[in-house]
Amino acid sequence: MINISRTWWYYFTIVILLGVLVFVALAIFWLATEESPDRGGLYIEAEIGAPRAINPLFSHFNDVDKDLVELIFSGLTRLAKNGQVQPALSDRWSVSSDGLDYTFHINEKAKWQDGQGVISEDVLYTIGVIQSKGFPGSPELAAFWKDIQVEKVDNETVRFKLPRPFSPFLSYTSLGLLPSHLLKDKSVEALAQDKYNAFPVGAGRFVLDTAKPDYVTLKANPSSIDQRPNLDQVKILFFSSEDAAVAAVKSNKADGIMLSPDAASESVNVLSREEDLLEHKAIRTNYTALFLNSKSQFFQDVRVRKAMMLAIDRESLVNNVLKGYGRLSDSPIVPNTWANDDVGNERIVRPDHNKASALLEEAGWKMGVNGVRSRDGTVFQFSLLTNDNPVRAALAADISKQLQPLGIRAIPSADAAPSLLRNAVIPRRFDALLYGLDMGYDPDNFAVWHSSQDKEDGLNISSFSEPQIDTLLDQARATSDQQKRKDLYKKFQELFIDKAPSIVLYYPTYTFWVNSKIRGVETGVLFELSSRFSNIEDWYIKTKRIRKGSE
C-alpha cells in the first residue's frame, strides 16, 4: 500500500528545493547585474509656437525651428553642456600654428538620413549658401562667415581659412550642415521657399517621420554618428498659448515643457503640484547687468563703481523680484562653463554698505542733510534706464530703493526696447542702464569689454577702457590652447571685479518640467533653449539588466 504522507512529503521537499534554487539563482543574477537603459518608448513635449523653417540656416528667428534642428541636424562639432567643443560629424581637426587655418576630417561613418555619406561638398555647399548675396537668414550669421574661406582638401577633409586668429571659431562649426546632393541645384532664394524646410533630411540623432500642423513625430536615426538614442520616438505638440501647453502636460497628453523665467506664476503652480513631474533648472547665457557709463560724471571713478557693486544686494533681487529664477553671478563669463572661474555663489561680491559708504566719501561724494550725496555742487542723482519689460521695471525700482540709504538717488525710467536702443544704447546717452546681453556659445568677451568696441556698432555700451583687459581679451581670442584661454579669462574675471566697469546681476534660470518616467535627463548651460536636448540620446524609459562592469 502506498504511503501517501511520505510521497506528499517527498514532492513537497522537491518543490521547496527547486524554489530555493530558483531564488538563489535570481539572487545571484540580481547581485551580478545592474539596471541599464534599454531602447524603446516615446517622449512627448508641449511647445508654444509652430515650425516655419526646419533648416539650420533659417531657424534663428524661431525657437521651435531651433529645437527641431537640434534633433534632426548635426554639425562638424557640437557643444557639451559646459560649452566645450566636441566631435560630431568631424572626428578630428587641427589648427595651424598661426591660428588662421582650421582643418577638419569628416568621420567616414557619417551619413545623411537617406543613407548618403557626408562629404566635403556638404560643408562647402552649406557655407556657400550663407555667403550668397541673397541669403535670407540671420544677418549675424552672414556677417560671421562673410570673410572665411572654405576649401576641399579631399572627399572627407575641409579647410577653413580665417582672415585673423579667432579661437571661438570652433564653437561656430557646430552649425548644422545641409546635404548638397539634395539641394545643390537650388538657388538661395528657391531654398528659402523649398519644401525641404518642412520635411528636411539631416544627419542628426532623429529623423523627421510625420509632419502635421499641430505636431511632428521623429524616430531615432539608426545611422546617427552619435550614440543611437534610447528613445524610439519623440513627438512635439504645438500650442498657441502657454496655458494650452501647460494643460497638455497636466492632462498627461505631454511628458515635458520648457518654461522661461517670465512664465506665468499660475503655470509654475500648476506644474509644481503634479507629483510625477520633475523640475530641471538650467541657466541661459544672457546675463542682466547694471551698465555704468564710464564717461558719465558719476561713474568715471572706479571707487564709485565699486561702491555701487557693494551697495546692491543681488540675492535679494533674485529672490524677491525673480522668485528665485536666476543664477547669481558677478562675471560676464557664463557660470558652469569651462572658462568661468567660479566655485559657486560663495565667491559673489556681497553687499557691504559700510565699505560702499567709505568709498563714496573717499571719492568726494559727501552725504547731505537731505540724505542725498553731492560733490562740488553736483547732486548724486541720475536716471536708471531700462526697457518696459515688467521684470526689468521691477528690478530697476528695487535697485533704486537699495541705493537710497547710501545717498544715491537713481530714478527708474522705462522705455520701449527699440527706442531705448536707438536713443540711449547706441549713442551711449545714459548714466546707468539696466540691460541684458547674450554671451553666445563661447566665452570670448572682446565685443563687449574691449575698448575698440566703444562705437555705435560695437557692444561696449559702458564705454569702458582698460589696457590690461584689452590685452587679455586680445590674447584669449588669438590662442587655440584652451588651458591658456582659461588662464587668461581667469585674470580677466579678477580684473573685471577690481575695475567694476559694470555690475553683472544674474543669469536667468529656465525650468524644464519632465515626467519622472523619462530618465537620464541632464541639463547644462542653455546656449540655446534647444540645448536641453544636448544629451537626449541618453534619455530612456525602458530598462534592462546587464552584467556589472559590461558596456
LINFEN-V44740 format. One record per backbone hydrogen bond with DSSP energy under -0.5 kcal/mol. CO is the residue of the C=O (numbers start at 1). NH is the residue of the N-H. If there is no record, write none. Layout:
# LINFEN-V44740
co->CO nh->NH
co->CO nh->NH
This chain:
# LINFEN-V44740
co->2 nh->4
co->3 nh->7
co->4 nh->8
co->5 nh->9
co->6 nh->10
co->7 nh->11
co->8 nh->12
co->9 nh->13
co->10 nh->14
co->11 nh->15
co->12 nh->16
co->13 nh->17
co->14 nh->18
co->15 nh->19
co->16 nh->20
co->17 nh->21
co->18 nh->22
co->19 nh->23
co->20 nh->24
co->21 nh->25
co->22 nh->26
co->23 nh->27
co->24 nh->28
co->25 nh->29
co->26 nh->30
co->27 nh->31
co->28 nh->32
co->29 nh->33
co->30 nh->33
co->32 nh->548
co->34 nh->546
co->36 nh->544
co->40 nh->541
co->40 nh->542
co->41 nh->232
co->41 nh->233
co->43 nh->235
co->44 nh->255
co->44 nh->256
co->45 nh->237
co->47 nh->49
co->47 nh->239
co->53 nh->55
co->55 nh->58
co->55 nh->59
co->57 nh->138
co->59 nh->62
co->62 nh->66
co->63 nh->67
co->64 nh->68
co->65 nh->69
co->66 nh->70
co->67 nh->71
co->68 nh->72
co->69 nh->73
co->71 nh->206
co->72 nh->204
co->74 nh->177
co->75 nh->89
co->76 nh->88
co->76 nh->90
co->78 nh->86
co->80 nh->83
co->81 nh->525
co->82 nh->338
co->84 nh->80
co->86 nh->78
co->89 nh->107
co->90 nh->88
co->92 nh->105
co->94 nh->103
co->96 nh->99
co->99 nh->166
co->100 nh->162
co->101 nh->96
co->101 nh->103
co->102 nh->104
co->102 nh->160
co->103 nh->94
co->104 nh->106
co->104 nh->158
co->105 nh->91
co->105 nh->92
co->107 nh->110
co->110 nh->118
co->112 nh->115
co->116 nh->112
co->119 nh->122
co->119 nh->123
co->120 nh->123
co->120 nh->124
co->121 nh->125
co->122 nh->126
co->122 nh->178
co->123 nh->127
co->124 nh->128
co->125 nh->129
co->126 nh->130
co->127 nh->131
co->128 nh->132
co->129 nh->132
co->132 nh->135
co->138 nh->142
co->139 nh->143
co->140 nh->144
co->141 nh->145
co->142 nh->146
co->145 nh->148
co->147 nh->149
co->149 nh->161
co->151 nh->159
co->154 nh->157
co->155 nh->120
co->156 nh->106
co->157 nh->153
co->157 nh->154
co->158 nh->104
co->159 nh->151
co->160 nh->102
co->160 nh->162
co->161 nh->149
co->166 nh->169
co->167 nh->170
co->168 nh->171
co->168 nh->172
co->169 nh->172
co->169 nh->173
co->170 nh->173
co->171 nh->174
co->172 nh->175
co->173 nh->76
co->173 nh->77
co->178 nh->180
co->179 nh->182
co->179 nh->183
co->180 nh->184
co->183 nh->186
co->187 nh->191
co->188 nh->192
co->189 nh->193
co->190 nh->193
co->191 nh->194
co->194 nh->197
co->195 nh->198
co->195 nh->199
co->197 nh->54
co->202 nh->113
co->205 nh->221
co->207 nh->219
co->210 nh->217
co->212 nh->215
co->214 nh->238
co->215 nh->212
co->216 nh->236
co->217 nh->209
co->217 nh->210
co->218 nh->234
co->219 nh->207
co->220 nh->222
co->221 nh->224
co->230 nh->40
co->232 nh->220
co->233 nh->43
co->234 nh->218
co->235 nh->45
co->235 nh->237
co->236 nh->216
co->237 nh->47
co->239 nh->49
co->241 nh->245
co->242 nh->246
co->243 nh->247
co->244 nh->248
co->245 nh->249
co->246 nh->250
co->247 nh->251
co->248 nh->253
co->248 nh->254
co->249 nh->252
co->255 nh->515
co->256 nh->46
co->257 nh->513
co->259 nh->511
co->260 nh->263
co->264 nh->267
co->264 nh->268
co->265 nh->269
co->266 nh->270
co->267 nh->271
co->268 nh->272
co->269 nh->273
co->271 nh->274
co->273 nh->275
co->274 nh->277
co->276 nh->516
co->278 nh->280
co->278 nh->514
co->279 nh->281
co->280 nh->512
co->282 nh->510
co->283 nh->526
co->285 nh->287
co->285 nh->439
co->286 nh->508
co->287 nh->437
co->288 nh->505
co->288 nh->506
co->289 nh->291
co->289 nh->435
co->290 nh->503
co->291 nh->293
co->291 nh->433
co->292 nh->294
co->293 nh->296
co->296 nh->299
co->296 nh->300
co->301 nh->304
co->301 nh->305
co->302 nh->306
co->303 nh->307
co->304 nh->308
co->305 nh->309
co->306 nh->310
co->307 nh->311
co->308 nh->312
co->310 nh->352
co->312 nh->314
co->313 nh->317
co->314 nh->318
co->315 nh->319
co->316 nh->320
co->316 nh->321
co->317 nh->321
co->317 nh->322
co->318 nh->324
co->322 nh->325
co->324 nh->326
co->325 nh->509
co->326 nh->328
co->327 nh->507
co->332 nh->334
co->334 nh->337
co->337 nh->340
co->340 nh->342
co->344 nh->343
co->344 nh->347
co->345 nh->348
co->352 nh->356
co->353 nh->357
co->354 nh->358
co->355 nh->359
co->356 nh->360
co->357 nh->361
co->358 nh->362
co->359 nh->363
co->360 nh->365
co->361 nh->364
co->364 nh->366
co->366 nh->374
co->368 nh->371
co->372 nh->368
co->373 nh->380
co->374 nh->366
co->375 nh->378
co->377 nh->379
co->378 nh->375
co->379 nh->381
co->380 nh->409
co->382 nh->411
co->383 nh->385
co->383 nh->432
co->384 nh->413
co->385 nh->434
co->386 nh->415
co->389 nh->393
co->390 nh->394
co->391 nh->395
co->392 nh->396
co->393 nh->397
co->394 nh->398
co->395 nh->399
co->396 nh->400
co->397 nh->401
co->398 nh->402
co->399 nh->403
co->400 nh->404
co->401 nh->405
co->403 nh->406
co->403 nh->408
co->404 nh->407
co->407 nh->373
co->407 nh->409
co->408 nh->410
co->409 nh->382
co->409 nh->411
co->410 nh->412
co->411 nh->384
co->413 nh->386
co->415 nh->388
co->416 nh->420
co->417 nh->421
co->418 nh->422
co->419 nh->423
co->420 nh->424
co->420 nh->425
co->421 nh->426
co->424 nh->428
co->424 nh->429
co->425 nh->428
co->428 nh->430
co->431 nh->293
co->432 nh->385
co->433 nh->291
co->433 nh->435
co->435 nh->289
co->437 nh->287
co->437 nh->439
co->439 nh->442
co->445 nh->448
co->445 nh->449
co->446 nh->450
co->447 nh->459
co->450 nh->453
co->451 nh->454
co->453 nh->455
co->453 nh->460
co->455 nh->458
co->459 nh->461
co->460 nh->463
co->462 nh->294
co->466 nh->470
co->467 nh->471
co->468 nh->472
co->469 nh->473
co->470 nh->474
co->471 nh->475
co->472 nh->476
co->473 nh->477
co->474 nh->478
co->475 nh->478
co->475 nh->479
co->477 nh->167
co->480 nh->482
co->481 nh->485
co->482 nh->486
co->483 nh->487
co->484 nh->488
co->485 nh->489
co->486 nh->490
co->487 nh->491
co->488 nh->492
co->489 nh->493
co->490 nh->494
co->491 nh->495
co->492 nh->496
co->493 nh->497
co->494 nh->498
co->495 nh->499
co->496 nh->500
co->501 nh->292
co->502 nh->504
co->503 nh->290
co->505 nh->329
co->506 nh->288
co->507 nh->327
co->508 nh->284
co->508 nh->510
co->510 nh->282
co->511 nh->259
co->511 nh->513
co->512 nh->280
co->512 nh->514
co->513 nh->257
co->514 nh->278
co->515 nh->518
co->517 nh->519
co->519 nh->540
co->525 nh->527
co->526 nh->285
co->528 nh->531
co->529 nh->532
co->530 nh->533
co->531 nh->534
co->533 nh->536
co->535 nh->538
co->536 nh->539
co->537 nh->230
co->540 nh->519
co->542 nh->38
co->544 nh->36
co->546 nh->34
co->547 nh->550
